[in-house]
């Protein structure tokens, strides 16, 4: 082979290699797991950046905006030590707020974590939440998009179950404004996560934890002799945050 042909072939190979390297890069924005394995920690770059590692569990832990992966899950299993905000149940997540960009219309997705969990971000503005004992509950309506994606995206709970992540301690009933699924996390009882439908009865011989609001204690026949006053939980309502 002549030197001219050899040089041409080398140039082609370099272009192919460069294209292959570029094709193996994935765009991320904001805090996210480095590899998807808890022991590998988190990347803390807030601006849009690239990695040569594909996002693991991308269909449940991430949402995409303009081909950029945005992590919306609970960062606790990955060694996150920053400010944490306690949530309960399914709720909206606004991608443009998480990655701090200005848009004309909010890019709203939904978190499908069952029961109590953490996020690194506060409840987004222009979404309706109520607080009870420092736990955020979504108090708005669930749209059809949320219901349609529920069977697929609720699998995020299977992913996190393998990591045994710590959760906020919630020992009281959700506020009445919350319309999402109520899950007794860590209890070996079958539950139905479809919004608006009750959980099936537990199989015989299994333990059940009943979460009761303090205001309901006066109706507990086991405690009807206790006439002490109970402390009422304080609900804070946040609607139309700016």
C-alpha positions in Angstrom: 0.0 0.0 0.0 1.4 3.4 -1.0 2.1 6.1 1.6 -0.7 8.2 0.2 -3.3 5.4 0.6 -2.0 4.6 4.1 -2.3 8.2 5.2 -5.9 8.3 3.8 -6.8 5.1 5.6 -5.3 6.5 8.9 -7.4 9.6 8.5 -10.5 7.6 8.0 -9.8 5.4 11.1 -9.2 8.5 13.2 -12.6 10.0 12.1 -14.3 6.7 12.9 -12.7 6.5 16.3 -13.6 10.1 17.1 -17.2 9.5 16.0 -17.4 6.3 18.1 -16.0 8.2 21.2 -18.5 10.9 20.7 -21.4 8.4 20.3 -20.5 6.9 23.7 -21.0 10.1 25.6 -24.2 10.9 27.5 -25.4 14.4 28.6 -26.4 15.0 32.2 -27.5 18.1 34.1 -27.5 18.5 37.9 -26.7 16.1 40.7 -26.8 12.4 39.6 -25.2 9.0 40.5 -21.8 8.4 38.9 -22.6 4.9 37.7 -25.9 3.8 39.3 -24.2 1.8 42.0 -24.5 3.3 45.5 -20.8 2.7 46.3 -19.7 4.9 43.4 -21.2 8.1 44.8 -22.5 11.1 43.0 -21.5 13.7 40.4 -22.2 17.2 41.7 -21.9 19.2 38.5 -24.9 21.4 38.1 -24.5 22.6 34.6 -25.0 20.4 31.5 -22.0 18.0 31.1 -21.1 14.7 29.5 -19.9 11.3 30.8 -18.8 8.2 29.0 -21.0 6.1 31.3 -24.6 5.5 30.4 -27.2 6.2 33.1 -28.2 3.0 34.8 -32.0 2.5 35.5 -32.5 5.4 33.1 -36.1 4.7 32.6 -37.0 5.0 36.3 -34.4 7.2 38.0 -34.1 9.9 35.3 -36.2 12.0 33.0 -34.9 13.6 29.9 -35.1 17.2 28.5 -33.5 17.9 25.1 -31.6 14.6 25.3 -30.1 15.6 28.7 -30.6 13.2 31.6 -31.9 14.7 34.8 -31.8 12.6 38.0 -35.1 12.9 40.0 -34.6 10.1 42.5 -33.6 9.9 46.1 -29.9 10.5 46.4 -29.5 9.1 49.9 -28.2 5.6 48.8 -25.4 7.2 46.9 -23.8 8.9 50.0 -25.5 12.3 49.6 -24.8 14.5 52.6 -26.4 17.8 51.5 -29.7 19.3 52.5 -32.5 16.7 52.3 -36.3 17.4 51.9 -38.8 14.8 53.1 -41.7 13.8 50.9 -44.4 11.2 51.0 -45.8 9.4 48.0 -46.0 10.4 44.4 -45.6 14.0 43.4 -44.7 16.4 40.5 -41.1 17.2 39.7 -40.3 20.3 37.5 -37.2 19.6 35.5 -36.4 23.2 34.6 -36.5 24.1 38.3 -34.1 21.2 39.2 -31.5 22.3 36.6 -32.2 26.0 37.0 -33.1 27.1 33.5 -35.7 29.6 32.4 -38.5 28.3 30.2 -41.9 29.6 29.2 -43.8 26.5 30.2 -42.7 24.2 33.1 -41.5 20.8 32.2 -43.4 18.7 34.7 -42.7 15.0 35.4 -43.7 12.8 38.3 -41.8 11.0 41.0 -43.2 7.5 41.7 -41.5 6.8 45.0 -43.9 5.0 47.3 -44.2 6.2 50.9 -41.6 8.4 52.7 -38.5 9.3 50.8 -35.9 12.1 50.4 -35.0 14.5 47.6 -32.3 17.1 47.3 -34.8 19.7 46.1 -37.7 21.6 47.6 -41.3 21.3 46.4 -41.4 23.1 43.0 -43.1 26.5 42.6 -46.6 26.6 41.0 -47.4 23.1 42.3 -49.7 22.5 45.3 -48.2 20.9 48.3 -49.1 20.7 52.0 -46.7 20.0 54.9 -47.4 17.9 57.9 -44.6 17.5 60.5 -42.0 18.7 58.0 -43.0 16.1 55.4 -44.2 17.4 51.9 -47.4 15.9 50.4 -48.7 16.7 47.0 -52.2 18.1 47.3 -53.1 18.6 43.6 -54.8 16.4 41.0 -52.9 13.7 39.2 -53.2 14.1 35.4 -53.8 11.5 32.8 -50.1 11.4 31.9 -49.2 10.4 35.4 -51.8 7.6 35.4 -50.7 6.3 32.0 -47.0 6.1 33.0 -47.7 4.7 36.5 -47.3 0.9 35.7 -43.9 1.5 34.1 -42.3 4.2 36.3 -43.6 2.8 39.7 -40.8 0.2 39.2 -38.5 2.7 40.8 -39.5 1.2 44.1 -38.1 -2.2 43.0 -34.8 -0.6 42.3 -34.6 1.2 45.6 -35.7 -1.8 47.6 -32.5 -3.6 46.7 -30.5 -0.7 48.2 -32.2 -0.6 51.6 -32.0 3.2 51.6 -32.9 5.0 54.9 -36.2 6.9 54.7 -37.8 9.7 56.7 -39.7 8.4 59.8 -43.4 9.0 59.3 -45.6 7.7 62.1 -48.9 9.6 61.3 -51.5 9.5 58.7 -51.2 11.7 55.6 -53.2 15.0 55.5 -56.6 14.8 53.9 -55.4 16.9 50.9 -53.1 14.1 49.8 -54.8 11.9 47.1 -51.9 9.6 46.3 -51.2 6.0 47.3 -50.7 5.2 51.0 -48.0 2.6 51.4 -46.7 1.0 54.7 -43.1 0.7 53.6 -41.2 -2.2 55.1 -44.3 -4.2 56.0 -44.7 -7.5 54.3 -48.3 -6.8 53.1 -49.6 -6.7 49.6 -50.6 -3.2 48.5 -52.3 -1.6 45.6 -50.4 1.5 44.3 -53.2 2.7 42.0 -54.3 6.1 43.0 -57.9 6.2 44.3 -58.2 2.5 44.9 -57.9 0.8 48.4 -55.2 -1.7 49.2 -56.4 -5.4 49.2 -56.7 -7.2 52.6 -53.5 -8.7 53.9 -53.0 -12.5 53.6 -53.8 -14.4 56.8 -51.0 -14.6 59.4 -49.1 -11.4 58.3 -48.5 -8.4 60.5 -50.2 -5.1 59.6 -49.2 -1.7 60.8 -52.1 0.8 60.9 -51.0 4.4 60.7 -53.5 6.4 62.7 -53.8 10.2 63.1 -53.6 11.5 66.6 -57.1 13.0 66.1 -58.5 9.5 65.7 -57.2 8.2 69.0 -60.4 9.1 70.8 -62.2 6.5 68.7 -59.8 3.7 69.6 -61.7 1.3 71.8 -58.5 0.0 73.3 -57.8 3.5 74.6 -61.3 4.8 75.5 -60.3 5.2 79.1 -57.5 7.6 78.2 -59.0 11.1 78.4 -55.7 13.0 78.0 -55.4 15.6 75.3 -53.6 14.8 72.2 -51.4 17.1 70.3 -52.8 18.0 66.8 -50.4 17.9 63.9 -50.0 21.2 62.1 -50.6 21.3 58.4 -48.9 23.9 56.3 -50.3 24.6 52.8 -48.2 25.8 49.9 -50.1 26.7 46.8 -48.8 28.7 43.9 -45.3 29.2 45.2 -43.2 31.8 43.4 
